[in-house]
């Protein structure tokens, strides 16, 4: 029988530069599927506070008018690469779909690189505070290598080469670029409403309050939300830490859990085709579902 820390021992026997996909898959589908889902939601959410990103997402109307579908499609496209890898038909199709959508919008390489860094840094910071264990150095190196590979296939230039570089890039970019934008606030409100919609209606105010209690002060300032009180923050964070202690005592997961199995994915009860996910926008017209796009001239041929 697999013991609680056996999978970590398996991870530590692998090479994080060569076996990064296997390490990443073990970590996110066996060790922390719920936590990584929450962390990646937060990672995408915090990108809205960069006005150039939040404003464009508002202009596309995808995250304000079709929020659930955009959530589903983004999660499923990213999940496809995790499950099948970069060099399979499914993985290549998912990356191609992401690139096709991104080519329709004129977004800087710096914004693209920043978004990628949120995927590396935010899960680590979430697990430091709310995980049943912290990520090992092997896992941090594998996370950086995984997203460096994804970024290269998306045509992003000057990619950070380590977790530490990703963290510096993220912190510097947020310090220099976080700020108020009316459209970004609409995207933020729509995202919070979506998360509340996953629970019974009477719980919606509680869910919104708990979501705001998890935001750091830089995000609250950028969106001009009132700072939650210490009781709300303490209860929310305390509940997540109690959950982590309980999970630590549970037997380890025997089967992988992929994002496509999450109850929050609601738009495809009869299944889906990867090639049909997302939008098929005309350049310059509304339609892209994820924060991060490329100028057509810079986009790779994937």
N, C-alpha and C positions, 0 to 999 in steps of 0.2 A: 504494500500500500504506500502511495506517495505521501510523504510527511510534509509539514507546512513549509519547510525551507529547502526541500529537495530540488524544487525547480530553480531556485536561485543558485544552488550548487551546479545544476546543469548549465545555467547561463554563464557562470563563471569559468566553465571549462571551454567555452566557445571564444572565438576571436572576434572582438567587437568591430574590427575593420573589415574582416572577410565575411563574417556570419551575422552582419547587422540585421538583416531581414528576419532571420530565425530568432535572434534575441528580441527584437522589437515585437514580433508576433507572440512569443512566449509571454513577454511582459504585459502587453495590452490585452491579450485574449484569455490568458490564464490567471495572471497575478492581479491585475487591476482593471478589469473591463468597465466596471461602473465608474471608478474614479477617473480613468482616462477619458471616458465620454464626457463627464462633467468638466474636466480640465480643458478639453478641446472646445467645448461650448464656450467656456470662459475665454479661451485664447482668441477665437473668432470675434467674440463680443468686444473684447478690449480694442480690437483694431478699428472699431467704429469711432473711437475717440480721436483718431487721426483724421482731421477734417477732409483731406483729399480722398480718403477711403469712405468715410461715413457719408459724405455728400454724394458721391457717385452711387453708392448703394441706395440712397434715397431716390436719386434720379431714375434709376432703373425700375423702381417700384416693386422689385421682386421680393424684397424683405419686408415690405410694408403691406402689400396687397396679396401676396401668395406665400406667406411666411412659412407655413407648414411644408409646402412642396419644396421650397428652397432649402429648408432644413434637411428634409429627407434626401434630396438629390446630392447635396454637399456631403452628407455623412456617408451615403452609399458609394459615391465615387471614390472618396478617400478610403473607405473600407475595402473596396474591391482590390486596391493595390496591396493592402495589408494581407488580405486572404490569399490572393493568387500570385503576388510578386510582380516585379517590374517587367519581366521578360516573357510573360505569358500573353496569350491573346486577350484575356480579360483585363489584365493590368495595362497593357498597351492601349486598349480601347478606352479605359478610364482616363489615362493621362491625355490621350488625344482629345477626348471630350472636354476636359479641363482647359486644354490649350486652345481649342476651337472657340470656347466662350471667351477666354481672356483676350484673344486677338482682336475682339471687336471693340476694345476700349483702350484709351490712351492713358495708361497708368505707369508711373515711373518704376524703374528697377529698384529704387530704394524702398518704395512701398511694398513691392513684391518680396524683397528680402526680409523686410520687417515682419510681414505676415508669416513667412516661413519660420522665423525665429520664435514667434509666439508658440508654434506647435512643439518646439523643442523645450522651451523654458517653462511655459505655464504648467505642463504636467509635473515637472520636477518640483516646482514650488507648491503645487497643490498637494502632492504626496508628502512633501516635507511636513505639511501641517495637518493633513487629514488622511494620509495613507496608513495602512496597517504595518508597513515598513517603508523606509526610504529607498530610493533607487540606488543601486550600486554604481561604482565607477564604470564597470563594464556596460551597464545599461545606459548611462549617460553618453558614453562614447558611441554606442550603437544607435541611440536616438539621433545624435548629431549626424552620423554617417547615413542613416536612413533618409533624413530630410535633406541632407546635402545631395543625395542621389535623386530624390524627387525634384529638388530645385533645379538641378542640372537638366533634367528632362523637361522642365518647364521653361528652360532658357534663361533662368535667373543668373546674373553675372555677379562676380565678387562674393561668392558664398562663404560664410564663416566655416572654418574647418574644424571647430571643436565646440563643445558645449559652452566653454568659457567665452569664446568669441561670440556665440549666439546671445549669451546673456548680456555681454557688453553692448552689442549692437542693439538689442531690444531696449535696454535701459536708456541708452543715449538717444535713440530715436523717439522714445516716448517723452523724455525730458524736453526735447527740442520741438516736438510736433503736437503733442496732446493739446487740444483746445476746443472751444465751443463751436458748434455748427448746428443750425436749426434742423437741417435734414438728418444729420447724424442722430440727433435726439429723437426724431421720429422713428428711425430704424431701431434705436435702443428701446423705445417704448413698445414697438411692435414685437421685438424679441422677448421682452419680459412678459408681454401678454401671451405670447405663444407658450412659454414655459408654464405660466399659470393655467393655461387651457388644458394641460395634460392631467389636471387633478379636478375633483368635484368643484363645482362653481363656488360653494361657500368657502372653500379654502383658497380661492384666488388671491385675496388680499394678503393672506399669510404667506403664500408662496412668493408673491412680489416682494413683500417685506424681507423675507429670508434671502432672496436673490440680491437685493440691495445691500443687505448686511454682509455679504461676501465680497463686495466691491471695495477696492482700496481707495484712499482719499483722492488720488490723482484721477481716477475714473469718475468718481462722484463730482469732482470739480468740473471736469470736462463736459459732463452732461447736465450740470447744474441741478443735481439731485440733493435734497437735504441729507445730511449725514445721519445715518441711523444711530439711535441711542445705544449706550453701552449694554443695556439689557438685551435688546434685539441682537446685537452682535454676539454677546456672550452666549445666548441660548442657541443661536444658529451654529456657531463654531463649536460649542460644546457638544451639540447633538452629533455633529460630524465626527468629532473625536471619539465619542462613545461608540459610534458605528465602527470606527477603525479598530477599537479594542475588541469588539464583538467578532469582527471578521478575522482578526488574528487568531481567535480561538476555534474558528470553524475549520473543518477539513479542507484541504486545497481542492480547487476545481479540477475535475477529471476530464472535462471536454472544453474546447475553446469556445468562447462567446464572442461573436462578431457584432459589429454595430448594426448590421442588418437584422439582428435578432432583438434589438432594443424595442421596448414598447412605445417609445417616443416616435418611432418611424411608423407613420399611419397611412401614408398615401398609396401603398402598393400591396393591398391584401392578397392580390392574386399573382404576385411576383412582378418582376421588372426585367427589362433588357438594359444592360449597361450602356449600349450605344444610343438608347433613347432617353437617358437621364439628362437632366439639366435643360437648358434653353438653347435655341438655335437663332441667336440674335443677328440682325443685320448691323454691320458696323455703324456706330453712332446712334443706334436706336435702343430703347429700353430692353433689358432682358438678362443681364448676367447675374448669377445667383451667389457668387462667392467674392470675398474681398481680396482682389489681387489679379491684375490684368496686365497684358503686355501690349506694347505698340506692335502693330502688325509687322513692321520691318524687322523687329527684334525677335519675334517668336520663332521657336525651333520648328523643325519639320515633322516632329512627332505626330 
